[in-house]
Amino acid sequence: MALYSYKAMDVSGRMVFGRLDAINPVDLEMRLKRLELDMITGDPVKQGGLLSGGAVPRRELINFCFHLDQLTRAGVPIIESLTDLRDSLETPRFREVIASLIESIEGGKTLSQAMGEHPKVFDEVFTSLIRAGEDTGNLPDVLKNLTESLKWQDELTSHTKKLLMYPAFMGVVVVSVFFFMMIYLVPKMVSFIKNMGQQIPMQTKILIYTSDFMVHYWYIVLLVPILVAGGLTIAVRTNLTAKHKFDAFKLNVPLLGDILRKIILSRFAGIFAMMYGSGISILDSIRTTEDVVGNVVIKEGLQKVGQLIADGQNVTVAFQNVGLFPPLVIRMLRVGENTGALDAALLNVSYFYNRDVKESIERVQAMIEPAMTMIVGVILGWVMLSVLGPIYDTISKLKI
């Protein structure tokens, strides 16, 4: 199918503009008629678009799962449920996706098959869970679990942003203060110091050289970090070895690396538990969640776990041999596997990491503020010492 941009007229004579997935213009006109729209024009979208590559906000998916869960529990057919959702959505691009789902289901496809046509909106985990719900007849329960999982991921994302926003803000403040002092404040003071005719101390010379360099080559100071960051981004995206080293580096960064590892493993455990509890096999659950973790090193570890399980090892031993989880979590997995409640054990693992992540973020945030304050204090102290030192020496030599 291709994505078409259309202009149509509704039953009240109002012009409607939008995008819709269709095989050809004739198919597009038929799909629009089912939506009670008369097509005026329809042109294929050349540069992808939402239905072929755009994602939707997680909040929209949460509302989608929640409302679809409530409607299916009430016995409302899927097509009618999706139609009600489509008409109540305020986001045009997600409304187009729902309209495409309705058309695909009316054409004989299941809900999971229709979702599979939009991998950027409904990823493989989402589609696999919906398929499992359809096969087992537990679609409302799967939708409820998806709602809770998406809420948890949204909360986790919020905690992660909270961890990064304050250091980023303080970093901008520190850099701005440094630039202001080196480019504007220090040159004015340096001219006064040089006119005193005293021997300039070493720390003052260093300050003068730094200020001169910043005044004449400030653009280099700004461009070099940008170019380095851009080069690293391109290398990570295009070179697998560079991506592997970068992901390994992120996991080994003091304080932040440990939190990142916990976030990744918490996400994995929660999604793995949800898939396994929905009736998907262990191996399929692991293979599906490999791309969810977002880290090559952890992904390779999960691939080794899957291979060990396929070779006959049990889940606990496989995770223990790879070294992804600490002993406490391994013990929880062993108990869950021995009692036949592996999904409950994995949910406990997810809860364990989620709580630990929140506490770790709070601790790091408590450390960041004094650290940033100390950095600003060191810079100000260096400047004041370098400027006021020669002035004090001059005053102390004066004879009254």
MARTIPA-535392 format. One record per residue (C-alpha): residue number from 1; x, y, z. Coordinates in nm, 2 decimals. Last residue first. Example, Ala and Ser with C-alpha at 12.3 -4.5 7.8 and 13.67 -1.06 7.14 Angstrom:
% MARTIPA-535392
{2; {1.37; -0.11; 0.71}}
{1; {1.23; -0.45; 0.78}}
***
This chain:
% MARTIPA-535392
{400; {5.15; 5.54; 5.34}}
{399; {5.39; 5.31; 5.17}}
{398; {5.25; 5.11; 4.88}}
{397; {5.38; 4.76; 4.85}}
{396; {5.06; 4.59; 4.99}}
{395; {4.85; 4.78; 4.73}}
{394; {5.05; 4.64; 4.44}}
{393; {5.04; 4.28; 4.58}}
{392; {4.67; 4.31; 4.63}}
{391; {4.61; 4.42; 4.28}}
{390; {4.83; 4.14; 4.15}}
{389; {4.62; 3.88; 4.34}}
{388; {4.28; 4.04; 4.26}}
{387; {4.28; 3.94; 3.90}}
{386; {4.42; 3.58; 3.92}}
{385; {4.25; 3.51; 4.25}}
{384; {3.92; 3.64; 4.13}}
{383; {3.93; 3.44; 3.80}}
{382; {4.03; 3.12; 3.98}}
{381; {3.77; 3.17; 4.25}}
{380; {3.50; 3.23; 3.99}}
{379; {3.59; 2.91; 3.80}}
{378; {3.62; 2.71; 4.12}}
{377; {3.28; 2.84; 4.25}}
{376; {3.11; 2.75; 3.92}}
{375; {3.25; 2.40; 3.95}}
{374; {3.15; 2.38; 4.32}}
{373; {2.79; 2.48; 4.24}}
{372; {2.77; 2.22; 3.97}}
{371; {2.89; 1.95; 4.22}}
{370; {2.65; 2.08; 4.49}}
{369; {2.36; 2.05; 4.25}}
{368; {2.46; 1.72; 4.09}}
{367; {2.48; 1.52; 4.42}}
{366; {2.11; 1.54; 4.51}}
{365; {2.02; 1.47; 4.15}}
{364; {2.23; 1.15; 4.17}}
{363; {2.06; 1.03; 4.48}}
{362; {1.71; 1.10; 4.34}}
{361; {1.80; 0.92; 4.02}}
{360; {1.93; 0.62; 4.22}}
{359; {1.61; 0.60; 4.43}}
{358; {1.39; 0.61; 4.12}}
{357; {1.61; 0.35; 3.94}}
{356; {1.60; 0.12; 4.25}}
{355; {1.22; 0.13; 4.25}}
{354; {1.21; 0.04; 3.88}}
{353; {1.47; -0.22; 3.92}}
{352; {1.28; -0.41; 4.19}}
{351; {0.94; -0.36; 4.02}}
{350; {1.09; -0.51; 3.70}}
{349; {1.23; -0.80; 3.89}}
{348; {0.90; -0.85; 4.06}}
{347; {0.73; -0.85; 3.72}}
{346; {0.99; -1.11; 3.62}}
{345; {0.90; -1.33; 3.92}}
{344; {0.53; -1.30; 3.84}}
{343; {0.60; -1.41; 3.48}}
{342; {0.81; -1.70; 3.60}}
{341; {0.53; -1.84; 3.82}}
{340; {0.58; -2.21; 3.77}}
{339; {0.71; -2.25; 4.13}}
{338; {1.06; -2.35; 4.03}}
{337; {1.08; -2.08; 3.76}}
{336; {0.96; -1.81; 3.99}}
{335; {1.20; -1.91; 4.27}}
{334; {1.49; -1.93; 4.02}}
{333; {1.40; -1.59; 3.88}}
{332; {1.40; -1.43; 4.23}}
{331; {1.74; -1.58; 4.30}}
{330; {1.88; -1.45; 3.98}}
{329; {1.75; -1.10; 4.08}}
{328; {1.93; -1.12; 4.41}}
{327; {2.25; -1.25; 4.24}}
{326; {2.28; -0.95; 4.00}}
{325; {2.14; -0.97; 3.64}}
{324; {2.31; -0.97; 3.30}}
{323; {2.58; -1.21; 3.39}}
{322; {2.55; -1.44; 3.08}}
{321; {2.59; -1.75; 3.29}}
{320; {2.33; -1.64; 3.55}}
{319; {2.08; -1.55; 3.28}}
{318; {2.11; -1.89; 3.12}}
{317; {2.11; -2.07; 3.46}}
{316; {1.78; -1.90; 3.56}}
{315; {1.61; -1.96; 3.22}}
{314; {1.68; -2.34; 3.21}}
{313; {1.96; -2.47; 2.98}}
{312; {1.86; -2.69; 2.69}}
{311; {2.05; -2.55; 2.39}}
{310; {1.76; -2.32; 2.30}}
{309; {1.79; -2.18; 2.65}}
{308; {2.16; -2.11; 2.60}}
{307; {2.09; -1.95; 2.26}}
{306; {1.82; -1.73; 2.40}}
{305; {2.05; -1.62; 2.68}}
{304; {2.33; -1.55; 2.43}}
{303; {2.09; -1.33; 2.23}}
{302; {1.99; -1.15; 2.55}}
{301; {2.36; -1.07; 2.61}}
{300; {2.40; -0.94; 2.26}}
{299; {2.10; -0.71; 2.31}}
{298; {2.25; -0.59; 2.64}}
{297; {2.57; -0.49; 2.46}}
{296; {2.38; -0.34; 2.16}}
{295; {2.16; -0.12; 2.37}}
{294; {1.81; -0.01; 2.28}}
{293; {1.64; -0.27; 2.51}}
{292; {1.34; -0.31; 2.27}}
{291; {1.53; -0.48; 1.99}}
{290; {1.60; -0.79; 2.20}}
{289; {1.24; -0.80; 2.33}}
{288; {1.10; -1.01; 2.04}}
{287; {1.38; -1.26; 2.06}}
{286; {1.33; -1.30; 2.44}}
{285; {0.96; -1.34; 2.41}}
{284; {0.99; -1.59; 2.12}}
{283; {1.23; -1.80; 2.33}}
{282; {1.01; -1.79; 2.64}}
{281; {0.69; -1.88; 2.45}}
{280; {0.41; -1.63; 2.41}}
{279; {0.10; -1.71; 2.63}}
{278; {0.01; -1.36; 2.75}}
{277; {0.21; -1.41; 3.07}}
{276; {0.52; -1.46; 2.86}}
{275; {0.46; -1.14; 2.67}}
{274; {0.39; -0.94; 2.99}}
{273; {0.68; -1.08; 3.18}}
{272; {0.92; -1.01; 2.89}}
{271; {0.79; -0.65; 2.87}}
{270; {0.85; -0.59; 3.24}}
{269; {1.18; -0.77; 3.25}}
{268; {1.32; -0.58; 2.94}}
{267; {1.21; -0.24; 3.07}}
{266; {1.37; -0.31; 3.41}}
{265; {1.68; -0.44; 3.24}}
{264; {1.72; -0.12; 3.03}}
{263; {1.65; 0.11; 3.33}}
{262; {1.89; -0.08; 3.55}}
{261; {2.16; -0.05; 3.29}}
{260; {2.10; 0.32; 3.25}}
{259; {2.12; 0.37; 3.63}}
{258; {2.46; 0.19; 3.65}}
{257; {2.59; 0.39; 3.36}}
{256; {2.48; 0.72; 3.52}}
{255; {2.68; 0.66; 3.84}}
{254; {3.02; 0.63; 3.67}}
{253; {2.99; 0.58; 3.29}}
{252; {3.04; 0.21; 3.23}}
{251; {2.70; 0.14; 3.06}}
{250; {2.74; 0.44; 2.83}}
{249; {3.09; 0.32; 2.73}}
{248; {2.95; -0.02; 2.63}}
{247; {2.69; 0.15; 2.41}}
{246; {2.96; 0.37; 2.25}}
{245; {3.18; 0.07; 2.19}}
{244; {2.90; -0.13; 2.03}}
{243; {2.79; 0.17; 1.82}}
{242; {3.15; 0.22; 1.70}}
{241; {3.17; -0.15; 1.60}}
{240; {2.84; -0.14; 1.42}}
{239; {2.93; 0.17; 1.21}}
{238; {2.67; 0.39; 1.04}}
{237; {2.46; 0.52; 1.33}}
{236; {2.74; 0.53; 1.59}}
{235; {2.98; 0.69; 1.34}}
{234; {2.73; 0.95; 1.24}}
{233; {2.65; 1.04; 1.60}}
{232; {3.02; 1.05; 1.69}}
{231; {3.10; 1.29; 1.40}}
{230; {2.81; 1.51; 1.50}}
{229; {2.92; 1.52; 1.86}}
{228; {3.28; 1.60; 1.76}}
{227; {3.16; 1.87; 1.52}}
{226; {2.94; 2.03; 1.78}}
{225; {3.22; 2.01; 2.04}}
{224; {3.47; 2.17; 1.80}}
{223; {3.23; 2.44; 1.68}}
{222; {3.18; 2.64; 2.00}}
{221; {3.55; 2.66; 2.11}}
{220; {3.64; 2.72; 1.75}}
{219; {3.39; 3.01; 1.72}}
{218; {3.55; 3.17; 2.03}}
{217; {3.89; 3.20; 1.85}}
{216; {3.99; 3.56; 1.90}}
{215; {3.82; 3.64; 2.23}}
{214; {3.84; 3.29; 2.37}}
{213; {4.22; 3.27; 2.29}}
{212; {4.28; 3.60; 2.45}}
{211; {4.08; 3.50; 2.76}}
{210; {4.28; 3.18; 2.80}}
{209; {4.61; 3.35; 2.76}}
{208; {4.51; 3.62; 3.01}}
{207; {4.39; 3.36; 3.26}}
{206; {4.71; 3.16; 3.22}}
{205; {4.92; 3.47; 3.27}}
{204; {4.71; 3.55; 3.59}}
{203; {4.79; 3.20; 3.72}}
{202; {5.16; 3.25; 3.65}}
{201; {5.18; 3.58; 3.84}}
{200; {5.23; 3.91; 3.65}}
{199; {5.52; 4.13; 3.75}}
{198; {5.39; 4.47; 3.83}}
{197; {5.36; 4.76; 3.59}}
{196; {5.01; 4.86; 3.71}}
{195; {4.90; 4.91; 3.35}}
{194; {4.90; 4.54; 3.28}}
{193; {4.65; 4.48; 3.57}}
{192; {4.41; 4.75; 3.44}}
{191; {4.42; 4.60; 3.08}}
{190; {4.36; 4.26; 3.23}}
{189; {4.05; 4.37; 3.41}}
{188; {3.87; 4.48; 3.10}}
{187; {3.98; 4.17; 2.91}}
{186; {3.85; 3.95; 3.20}}
{185; {3.49; 4.08; 3.20}}
{184; {3.39; 4.05; 2.84}}
{183; {3.52; 3.74; 2.66}}
{182; {3.65; 3.53; 2.94}}
{181; {3.39; 3.62; 3.20}}
{180; {3.10; 3.60; 2.97}}
{179; {3.22; 3.28; 2.81}}
{178; {3.26; 3.11; 3.15}}
{177; {2.92; 3.23; 3.28}}
{176; {2.76; 3.09; 2.96}}
{175; {2.94; 2.76; 2.99}}
{174; {2.84; 2.72; 3.36}}
{173; {2.47; 2.81; 3.29}}
{172; {2.45; 2.57; 2.99}}
{171; {2.60; 2.30; 3.21}}
{170; {2.34; 2.38; 3.48}}
{169; {2.06; 2.33; 3.24}}
{168; {2.20; 2.01; 3.10}}
{167; {2.27; 1.88; 3.45}}
{166; {1.91; 1.96; 3.54}}
{165; {1.75; 1.81; 3.23}}
{164; {1.93; 1.47; 3.24}}
{163; {1.79; 1.31; 3.55}}
{162; {1.44; 1.46; 3.50}}
{161; {1.44; 1.33; 3.15}}
{160; {1.52; 0.98; 3.29}}
{159; {1.24; 1.01; 3.55}}
{158; {0.99; 1.11; 3.28}}
{157; {1.10; 0.83; 3.05}}
{156; {1.03; 0.59; 3.34}}
{155; {0.69; 0.74; 3.40}}
{154; {0.61; 0.70; 3.03}}
{153; {0.74; 0.34; 3.03}}
{152; {0.51; 0.27; 3.34}}
{151; {0.21; 0.41; 3.16}}
{150; {0.29; 0.21; 2.85}}
{149; {0.31; -0.11; 3.06}}
{148; {-0.01; -0.04; 3.24}}
{147; {-0.20; 0.02; 2.92}}
{146; {-0.04; -0.28; 2.76}}
{145; {-0.15; -0.50; 3.05}}
{144; {-0.51; -0.37; 3.01}}
{143; {-0.49; -0.44; 2.63}}
{142; {-0.37; -0.79; 2.70}}
{141; {-0.65; -0.84; 2.95}}
{140; {-0.91; -0.72; 2.70}}
{139; {-0.76; -0.94; 2.42}}
{138; {-0.78; -1.26; 2.63}}
{137; {-0.93; -1.49; 2.37}}
{136; {-0.61; -1.70; 2.35}}
{135; {-0.54; -1.64; 1.98}}
{134; {-0.66; -1.28; 1.98}}
{133; {-0.46; -1.19; 2.30}}
{132; {-0.15; -1.35; 2.15}}
{131; {-0.19; -1.15; 1.83}}
{130; {-0.23; -0.83; 2.04}}
{129; {0.09; -0.92; 2.23}}
{128; {0.28; -0.98; 1.91}}
{127; {0.17; -0.65; 1.76}}
{126; {0.28; -0.45; 2.07}}
{125; {0.61; -0.63; 2.09}}
{124; {0.67; -0.59; 1.71}}
{123; {0.61; -0.21; 1.72}}
{122; {0.27; -0.04; 1.67}}
{121; {0.33; 0.31; 1.54}}
{120; {0.65; 0.26; 1.35}}
{119; {0.55; -0.09; 1.25}}
{118; {0.23; 0.02; 1.08}}
{117; {0.11; -0.27; 0.86}}
{116; {0.15; -0.50; 1.16}}
{115; {-0.14; -0.32; 1.32}}
{114; {-0.38; -0.45; 1.06}}
{113; {-0.24; -0.81; 1.11}}
{112; {-0.29; -0.77; 1.49}}
{111; {-0.64; -0.65; 1.44}}
{110; {-0.73; -0.94; 1.21}}
{109; {-0.76; -0.89; 0.84}}
{108; {-1.07; -0.94; 0.63}}
{107; {-1.10; -0.62; 0.43}}
{106; {-1.32; -0.47; 0.70}}
{105; {-1.02; -0.52; 0.93}}
{104; {-0.79; -0.34; 0.68}}
{103; {-1.03; -0.05; 0.65}}
{102; {-1.07; -0.01; 1.02}}
{101; {-0.69; -0.02; 1.08}}
{100; {-0.64; 0.25; 0.81}}
{99; {-0.89; 0.47; 0.99}}
{98; {-0.71; 0.42; 1.31}}
{97; {-0.38; 0.53; 1.14}}
{96; {-0.55; 0.84; 1.00}}
{95; {-0.68; 0.93; 1.34}}
{94; {-0.32; 0.90; 1.47}}
{93; {-0.21; 1.17; 1.22}}
{92; {-0.50; 1.40; 1.29}}
{91; {-0.45; 1.41; 1.67}}
{90; {-0.78; 1.50; 1.83}}
{89; {-0.92; 1.15; 1.85}}
{88; {-1.29; 1.10; 1.93}}
{87; {-1.41; 1.00; 1.58}}
{86; {-1.13; 0.74; 1.55}}
{85; {-1.19; 0.59; 1.89}}
{84; {-1.56; 0.54; 1.81}}
{83; {-1.47; 0.38; 1.48}}
{82; {-1.21; 0.16; 1.65}}
{81; {-1.48; 0.04; 1.89}}
{80; {-1.73; -0.02; 1.61}}
{79; {-1.47; -0.22; 1.42}}
{78; {-1.37; -0.42; 1.72}}
{77; {-1.72; -0.52; 1.82}}
{76; {-1.85; -0.37; 2.15}}
{75; {-1.88; -0.64; 2.42}}
{74; {-1.83; -0.41; 2.72}}
{73; {-1.49; -0.57; 2.78}}
{72; {-1.40; -0.47; 2.42}}
{71; {-1.50; -0.11; 2.48}}
{70; {-1.30; -0.08; 2.81}}
{69; {-0.99; -0.23; 2.66}}
{68; {-1.02; -0.02; 2.34}}
{67; {-1.05; 0.29; 2.56}}
{66; {-0.74; 0.20; 2.77}}
{65; {-0.53; 0.09; 2.47}}
{64; {-0.60; 0.40; 2.27}}
{63; {-0.55; 0.63; 2.57}}
{62; {-0.21; 0.48; 2.63}}
{61; {-0.12; 0.49; 2.26}}
{60; {-0.20; 0.86; 2.25}}
{59; {0.01; 0.92; 2.56}}
{58; {0.30; 0.74; 2.39}}
{57; {0.31; 1.01; 2.12}}
{56; {0.27; 0.88; 1.76}}
{55; {0.53; 0.75; 1.53}}
{54; {0.60; 0.83; 1.17}}
{53; {0.74; 0.59; 0.91}}
{52; {0.50; 0.45; 0.65}}
{51; {0.17; 0.56; 0.79}}
{50; {0.31; 0.88; 0.92}}
{49; {0.47; 1.01; 0.61}}
{48; {0.69; 0.85; 0.35}}
{47; {0.84; 1.12; 0.13}}
{46; {0.65; 1.07; -0.19}}
{45; {0.29; 1.11; -0.07}}
{44; {0.06; 0.98; -0.33}}
{43; {-0.21; 1.22; -0.46}}
{42; {-0.58; 1.22; -0.41}}
{41; {-0.83; 1.48; -0.52}}
{40; {-1.20; 1.54; -0.48}}
{39; {-1.30; 1.23; -0.28}}
{38; {-1.65; 1.21; -0.14}}
{37; {-1.64; 1.12; 0.23}}
{36; {-1.88; 0.90; 0.43}}
{35; {-1.58; 0.70; 0.58}}
{34; {-1.68; 0.41; 0.36}}
{33; {-1.67; 0.65; 0.07}}
{32; {-1.31; 0.74; 0.17}}
{31; {-1.21; 0.38; 0.14}}
{30; {-1.37; 0.35; -0.20}}
{29; {-1.19; 0.66; -0.32}}
{28; {-0.86; 0.54; -0.19}}
{27; {-0.91; 0.20; -0.36}}
{26; {-0.96; 0.38; -0.69}}
{25; {-0.66; 0.60; -0.63}}
{24; {-0.44; 0.29; -0.57}}
{23; {-0.35; 0.04; -0.29}}
{22; {-0.46; 0.28; -0.01}}
{21; {-0.33; 0.43; 0.32}}
{20; {-0.49; 0.76; 0.41}}
{19; {-0.39; 1.12; 0.45}}
{18; {-0.59; 1.42; 0.54}}
{17; {-0.80; 1.72; 0.42}}
{16; {-1.17; 1.76; 0.47}}
{15; {-1.39; 2.03; 0.30}}
{14; {-1.73; 2.08; 0.45}}
{13; {-2.04; 1.99; 0.24}}
{12; {-2.24; 1.85; 0.53}}
{11; {-2.20; 1.49; 0.41}}
{10; {-1.82; 1.53; 0.40}}
{9; {-1.61; 1.66; 0.11}}
{8; {-1.26; 1.53; 0.02}}
{7; {-0.90; 1.64; -0.03}}
{6; {-0.65; 1.36; -0.01}}
{5; {-0.29; 1.28; 0.06}}
{4; {-0.21; 0.92; -0.02}}
{3; {0.02; 0.67; 0.15}}
{2; {0.10; 0.36; -0.05}}
{1; {0.00; 0.00; 0.00}}
***
